[in-house]
Amino acid sequence: MSKPHKHCELIKAWADGATIQCLGINGVWNDLANPGWDNSAYRIKPQSKLDVAIEALEKFANHPCFSPVTSEVAKSTLREIRSME
């Protein structure tokens, strides 16, 4: 059996829609539309705290255990946050 590709987990995440970043020579992580998967340093782009909060609020807004009023408040808050971006 052959050895898995060095970046196989990142390649799978990229195929599933994750944003991949490469460490530039200036020490800054850059988003890549089409990673080359060479010997460079790659990572999955970390989520900002705002992205994490939005994701949690989306789950809350659409959860069937909450009342329609509570869900509507969460959805309204999401619309406000998205209008600020």
Secondary structure as GFF3:
##gff-version 3
##sequence-region A 1 85
A	DSSP	alpha_helix	8	15	.	.	.	ID=ss1
A	DSSP	beta_strand	20	23	.	.	.	ID=ss2
A	DSSP	beta_strand	29	32	.	.	.	ID=ss3
A	DSSP	beta_strand	42	44	.	.	.	ID=ss4
A	DSSP	alpha_helix	49	61	.	.	.	ID=ss5
A	DSSP	alpha_helix	68	84	.	.	.	ID=ss6
###
